[in-house]
Amino acid sequence: MKTSVFFVALAMLGLVSSCAQLNPHPMDMTTAIREAKTPADHNALARHYEAAADEARVKVKEHKKELGEYETHPYYGKRAQDLKAHCHRLISIYQQAVEANTAMAEIHRKMAADSRQ
């Protein structure tokens, strides 16, 4: 069971890393994941993923606001379609990052709970 959870976590990490880069990670994620053995280690990883999800949520809100501007102001002319498409794509990317990071946080919370038993 723990092995399959680890591989799911690793696969999700790959998905997250393929998404838009928000900020450089404040920790060496590869080392942190490899060395995570205690509930505290997994809870720290969960907090990291939750913070990354929160950052992505902020980006989603920002791009939705920008999209609203492009949709309500006709003076962008023909470029408006390009700008709106760009916003839609960024919203999608950041929403995927929210979902992936939230899933990773949940997996590490479960791993922390399992390692207590």
N, C-alpha and C positions, 0 to 999 in steps of 0.2 A: 504494500500500500504506500509506504513512504517513498519507495523508488518511483512509482508512477506519479505521485504528487510532485516529486523533484523534476521529472521530465516535463510535466505540464508547466511547471514554473519556468523551466529553462526555455520551453517553446514560447511562452508568453513574453519572456525577456527578449527573445529574438524579434517578436512582433513589435514590442515597444521600441527597441533600438532602431527598427526600420522606419518608425514614425518621425515626425518633425522633431528636431533637436530644440529643446527649450533653453536649458542652461547646462553648462558642464556639470556632471554629477559631482556632488560634494564628497563622494566616497568612491573608492575603487570597487565598483559593483562586482566585478568578476571575483575578486578576492573575498569580498563580503559574503557573496553567495556560497563560494566554495568552503569558507570557514564557518558558516552559520551552523552551530550545533545546539546552542542553548535556546530556551524560550526568549531570552533577552535579545539574542542575535536576530531571531526571526521577527520579533516585535520591532526592532530597529529597522529592519528591511521593510516591514509593513508600513512603518511611519514614513520612510523614504518614498515608497510608492504612493502613499496617500498625498504627500506633499507634491509629488509630480502630477498627480491627478488634479489637485487643486490649481496648480499653475496652468494646466491645460484647460480647465474650466474657465479660468479668467480669460484665456485667449479665445475660447469659443464665444464668450460674452462680447469681447472687443470686436470680433469679426462680424458677429450678428448686428452689432450697432453700426459698424461701417456699412454693412449690406443695406441696412435700413436707410442710411444716408444716400447711397447710390440709387436706391429704388424710389426715393421721394423727391430727388432733385434732378430735373430733366436737363440741366445745363452740362451734364457730362457727355451728352451727345452719343455718337456711335461707340465711344469707348465704354459707355455704361455697361454694355453686355459683357465685355471682357472683364471689367472690374467686378461685376456681380458674380461671374463664373469663378473668378479668383477667390472671392470671399466664400462662396459655396464650397470650393475645394478645401480651403483652409479650415473651415468649420468642420468639414468631414474628417480631415486629418486629426485635428485636435480632439474631436469627439471620440475617435478611435483610440487616441492616446489616453483619454479619460477612462474609457472602458477597460483597456489593457492594464493600466496602472491600478485601477480599482480591483481588478481580478487578481493581479499579483499580490496586492496588499492582503486580500482575503485568503489567498493560498498560504502566505507566510503567517497570518494569524492562526490558521488551522494547524500549520506545522508547529507553531509555538505551543498550541494547546496539546497536540499529539506528543510532543517531546516531554511534556510535564507528566505524562502517564507512565 
